[in-house]
Amino acid sequence: MVMSHKDTTWNQDKAEQIIKELRQADQILVGIGDGFTAAAGVEPLPLDKSLSREQYWPFWLPYIDKQRLNKNVPVLYQQLAQLLQGKDYFIIDSNADGFLLRSGLEISRIYKAQGDMARVQCKDNCCNQSWIGKQHFDRLRQQADYLPVCPSCGQPLVMNVYTGKKFCDEPYLEKNEAYFRFINGSAHNRLAVLELGVGYTMPELIRFPFEQIVMNHRRVKLIRINTNHPLCVEENNHKAICVGADIAQVLPALLEVAAKGGK
């Protein structure tokens, strides 16, 4: 695919264009990548870090407490919830933190495509099952040498977060189906595709499918906000608004335009 040479400058006109598209849309499909969490000030997860069995949970438990179980939601997530309030939306999220689930957005409209830090699974995914991790987390806080094991095979339990082929996706299949129902149901509607901070770490999950949706949809506008990779493919140039700016600056500006009754 050839990338467009579209203007990615962020300005007042772009803000008003985006608000106009969101207001006129019958449905809004939202994709959230790691650029969004970075803009929100959330520390990236070092999922490629090599850890022994004894090191694993002492290393990851603080991340789980801070990013999944923490009730203090960064402002950017709350601003997204405000922007989507009253809309028919669906969100696909590539991040494993829990802030989106606590932001005020409807949980039934959120697809956590790469897992959830609050769940655990067998390291080898022996039975394609995962479990709520609370009982293990509570015990780990009290017993430093506790090693959670799979009830089926006795192998170590790990976070139910995507790191490769042994990821257990069973808990997310229902939301995956809801995601595709939403997309298919938009065929005759006016669709806004809002992509926030999605790069090329795993583009086959959100970025490439979103480009394809925009190519195939007759009444659609792609709104891509990305500091490092804001351009769309050439074929979607006439259907896109591309912004190469910090999401933490863009969302508050959009809410300000919306509050003033912009276009």
N, C-alpha and C positions, 0 to 999 in steps of 0.2 A: 504494500500500500504506500502511496505517495502522500506525504504530509502537505497540508495546505500552507499558504503564506499569509494566512489571515492575521489581521491586526489583533493583538492580545492585550492592548493597553487597557488599564482599568481607569474609568472615569465616570462622571455623573450620567452621561448618555447610556453607557453600558448598564449601569445600575437600574435606570428607568426601563430599558429594554427587557432586562431580566424580570423585573417585577411585573411588567406587562404580560410577559409570557407565562409566568406562574399564575397570574390572575385569570388569564384566558384559558388555561389548560383544564381539561376535564379530569385528567389524571397526571400524577407526578411520580416518575420512577427515579429513585435516588440511589446512587452508588457511593459508598464511603470507603476510601483507602487510607493507607498509613500517613498520607500527607495531611489528612484531617486531624488525626490524633496528634501529630507533630505540631500542627498549628494551635491545637488546644493546650499544648504544654505537657502532653502525656509522654512519659519515657518509653522509647521503643523496646519491644521484647527481644532479648537476644536468643531467639529460638534455635539458633545454630550452635549454641554454646555446648561444649562437650563436658558432661558431668558424670561422675560415678553414681552408683545407686545410693550411696550414703550421702552424697552431696546434693542430690536432685531436689528433694523437698525443702531442706533448709535454704536452698538458693531461691526456689520459686515461691514459697509461701508468702514472703513479704510482697512480691509482685501481685499475688492473688488478693491479699488484704488491701493493697493500695489501689489497684486498678479494677478489680471485679467486685469486691465486697464493700468498698468505700461508698458511703452515701453522699459524699460531697462531690457533686457533678461539676466539671469545668464549665465555664460560662458558654463556650462555643457550642456545646451540645444543647444547652438550654435555648440558645439563639436559633439553632436549627429547628427545634421543636416549635418555637414561636413562629418561624417562617412558614412551617407546614401546617399550622393550626387551621382546622376547618377544611383541609384539602383531602382529596382522595389520593393517598400516597402509598407507596410500598418501598422499603429500603432493603438493599443488599449491602451487608457490612463485611469487610474482609478482616476486621480486627477482632481480637478475642477478649477485649476489656468489657466491662459491664456498664460503662457510663451511658451508652445509648439507651439501655434498658431502664435506666433510672432518670432519664431526661424529661419525662412527661410525654414522650411519644408512645403510641399504642404498641404494646409488645407483639400483638397479633400481626402487625404490619412490618416487623423486623425479621429479616433472615440473616442469622449469624453463620455465614457460609463456611468459615474456617474454624468453627468451634467456639467453645466457651470455657474459660478458665475455672468456672465453678463446678465443672464436671470432671470426672476421672475415667480412664479407660485402661484396659490391659495394654502393656507395652507392645505386645505382638498382635493386638486386636484379635484374640483367639476366637471370640464368640460374637463379634460385631455388636457389642453392648457397651454402654457407658452408664455411669451412676453419678448422682449428686455427691459432691465431695465433702460436704460439711462435716460428717462424722470423722472423716480422716483428718481434715484440717484442724478440728478441735483437739483431737488426740495428739497431733503433731506439735501443737502449741504447748501441750503439757508433758510430752514425752519426746525428747530430742532425738532419740535413737529409733523411734517407731518407723517401720518400713511397710507402707501399705502394699498389699498384694492382691492380685486378681482372684476372686472367689472361684473361678472356673479352673484355672491352670496353675496358679501360684506364682506367676511371673509378676514383676513389679508393676504397680499402677503408676500412670503418668497423667498429665493434664490432657483433657480431650480437646486438643488444639492441633491444627494441621501442621505437620512437619514432614509429611511424605506419604507413601502408599499405605502405611498401617494406620492411618487416621480413621477413626470410627465416625462415619457420617450419619448413622442411623437416627440420632435425635433430631436431625435437621432436615430429613427427607420431606416431612409434611410442609415445612416452610418453603422448601425448594419447589414443591408442587404449587404452593400458593403464589410464589414468585412468577412462575410460568403462566398461571391462570391470569394473573394481573396483566402481564405483557400481552397475552393472547386476547384478553378482554378489552384491550385498548385499541384494537384494530380500526374501529370506526369512530374513535374519539380523538380529541385534540390532546396530544401527549407532550409533556415536558420531561426531558431526561436531564436530571441534575446530577452531575458527577463532581465529587469533591475530593481532591487529593489522591486520585487514582493514577498510579504510575505504571512502571513496567516490572515490578517485583513478581507479579503473577497476572499478567495482562489478560490471560484467557478466562479469568474469573469475572471481571467487570468491564475493563476497558475495551477489549475487542468485541465482546457481545453487544455492548452499548453502541459501538460504531455500526455494527450489523443491523441492530434494531432501527437506528436512525436511517440507514440506507433503505430499509424495506418499508418503513412507515410513511404514509402519505401526508399525515398532519402531525408533524413532530418538530420540536426544537431541542437541540442538544445545548446544554449550558455546562461548559467545562471550566472549572476553576482549579488551577494547578500552577503552583509557583514555577516548577521546573519543566513540566511537559504539558503546556496548555493547548497545543495545536491539535486539530482534528485531521482526518484524512481528507484528501482533496475532494473526493466524491460527496462529502457532507458539508463542504464549505458554505453552501447557501442555506444550510439548515442549522447552523451552529453560531453560538456566541461563546467565544473563547477568551478567558481572562487569565493572564499570567501574573497573579498577585497573591498575597498572603490571605488565606481564607479567614484568618482572624481579623483582617481589615474589611474584607468584602461583606461578610454576613451582617455585621452591625450597620454598615452603610445601606445594605438592602432593606433592613428593618426600618431604618430612618426614612428611606424613600417611601416604603409602604405606609408608614405612619402618617406621612404628609399627603397621602393620597396620590402618589405618582401615577404615571400613565396607566 
